Structures are given as C-alpha cells and as structure tokens.
C-alpha cells in the first residue's frame, strides 16, 4: 500500500511508493506495478496493491491480474 508516484503514459505500468526505498533504473521511486490491459490508477492517489511478485531487470515488480488487484 502506498502513494502512486508515477503512471507511465501509454504503458500499463505505474509505481507505488511503499516505503521500500526502491528506485528503479529510470529514477522512479517505489515498486513498479505492471497492470497489463487494465487502466492504472491515477497518479497521486493512495492504493493498496495485490498481485504476483516478480523481478524485471533485477528490480522488484508486482503483476496485477484483475481490476480488483488495487483499491
């Protein structure tokens, strides 16, 4: 759970700051979340995220599967 710090335009990807201290190679703070064909939540909103944990380029990401994976 945390604040949505960045939503990638035209891409199903967003970042949630979960106090993890993670910063991806592009400089975005938080844990990356891949949401596939789902519409990502708005930047600046607070969300609880559920999904499968994975790694992408040695960086942790969460994979959302349904609209119910954040609230």
Steps between C-alpha positions, in 0.01 A plus 500: 500500500622845421485807283498467120812701413505457122273365224669428169311666212388251238639208699333271754753583768498706818703540818382487860713642781480240777783636717720231350778734399488355147590723208497344155779561245296780335483681836137437595443453872306197618421151385398458138158352429410345164126511436477355146180609326356651820479878537750607767388709798558877493835644603492648849234262631554262792455132410526156650646272232469123474670281243776257421852612595760475227829655387569699187864591431584409864235743624188387691164538326144402580284344228129593522250258349153650557339837576458379858878491550507855633259701706 
